[in-house]
Amino acid sequence: MENLAYNNNDVYAIIGSNNKIMDVIDDYDEAYEIAYNCGAKCIETLADYNGSSYQVVDRIWIEQPDLIKQKILAVAMIILSIFTVFILDGDATFAAVMIPLMVYLLFTKEYWLN
């Protein structure tokens, strides 16, 4: 994405889901990465920010990944792991590795799949 700063005094505010400023950062790429990873709602470009007063000149909405697909895949892999125990005549090595990983994938709020 391009840097949307209008002058050297512009900073980027990360806006959380409760419409409160979570953080103010002067680097757009860093602000976008933090906003994406923590599930922020948007990034606002603040012109002439001096700590208390500012003017919002631009708003960039953060597209959050669809975690439903990740959860469905995790459940499918858990079921597949259980069936491999029966297919492999009781060898649960694959299931012992996959089930804890897929349970973590099922309950995490981060998007791990590309």
C-alpha positions in Angstrom: 0.0 0.0 0.0 1.1 3.5 -0.6 2.0 6.0 2.1 -0.8 8.4 2.5 1.0 11.0 4.6 0.3 14.6 3.5 3.3 16.2 5.2 5.9 15.4 7.8 3.6 16.0 10.8 1.1 13.2 9.8 0.8 10.2 12.0 -1.4 7.1 11.8 -3.8 6.2 14.6 -4.9 2.5 14.9 -8.6 2.5 15.8 -9.9 -0.6 17.7 -13.3 -2.2 17.4 -14.5 0.0 20.3 -13.8 3.1 18.2 -10.9 4.2 20.5 -7.4 5.0 19.5 -5.2 2.0 20.3 -1.9 3.4 19.2 -0.4 6.3 17.3 2.5 5.5 15.0 4.4 7.7 12.4 5.2 4.8 10.0 2.3 3.6 7.8 3.7 0.1 7.1 4.2 -0.5 10.8 0.8 0.8 11.7 -0.9 -1.4 9.1 0.9 -4.5 10.3 0.0 -3.8 13.9 -3.6 -3.1 13.0 -3.9 -6.2 10.9 -2.4 -8.5 13.6 -4.4 -7.1 16.5 -7.7 -7.0 14.7 -8.1 -3.3 14.6 -11.0 -1.7 12.6 -9.2 0.9 10.7 -6.2 3.3 10.5 -6.8 7.0 10.4 -4.2 9.5 9.0 -4.0 12.4 11.5 -2.7 15.7 10.1 -0.8 18.1 12.4 -1.0 15.8 15.4 0.4 17.3 18.5 -0.8 14.9 21.2 -4.2 16.2 21.9 -5.5 18.0 18.7 -5.5 16.6 15.2 -7.5 16.5 12.0 -8.5 13.2 10.4 -7.6 13.4 6.7 -8.0 9.8 5.6 -9.3 6.5 6.9 -8.1 3.1 5.7 -10.3 0.1 6.6 -8.6 -3.1 7.6 -9.9 -6.2 5.9 -9.9 -9.0 8.5 -9.5 -12.6 7.2 -12.4 -15.0 7.4 -11.6 -17.3 10.4 -14.6 -19.6 9.7 -12.6 -21.3 6.9 -9.7 -21.8 9.3 -12.0 -23.3 12.0 -13.7 -25.7 9.5 -10.3 -26.9 8.3 -9.1 -27.5 11.8 -12.2 -29.6 12.6 -11.7 -31.5 9.4 -8.1 -32.2 10.2 -9.0 -33.4 13.7 -11.5 -35.8 12.3 -9.0 -37.0 9.6 -6.4 -37.5 12.4 -8.8 -39.7 14.3 -9.6 -41.8 11.3 -5.9 -42.3 10.5 -5.5 -44.2 13.8 -8.0 -46.8 12.6 -6.5 -46.9 9.1 -3.0 -47.4 10.4 -4.0 -50.2 12.8 -3.7 -48.3 16.0 -0.6 -46.2 15.2 -1.5 -42.8 16.7 1.7 -40.9 15.8 0.1 -38.7 13.2 -2.9 -38.0 15.5 -0.6 -37.2 18.5 1.1 -34.5 16.4 -1.9 -33.1 14.5 -4.6 -32.9 17.1 -2.8 -30.5 19.5 -1.9 -28.3 16.5 -5.4 -28.3 15.1 -6.9 -27.6 18.5 -4.7 -24.5 18.7 -5.7 -23.5 15.1 -9.3 -24.0 16.1 -9.2 -21.6 19.0 -6.7 -18.9 17.9 -7.9 -15.5 16.8 -5.0 -15.1 14.4 -5.2 -16.1 10.8 -2.5 -18.8 10.1 -3.5 -19.9 6.7 -2.6 -18.2 3.4 
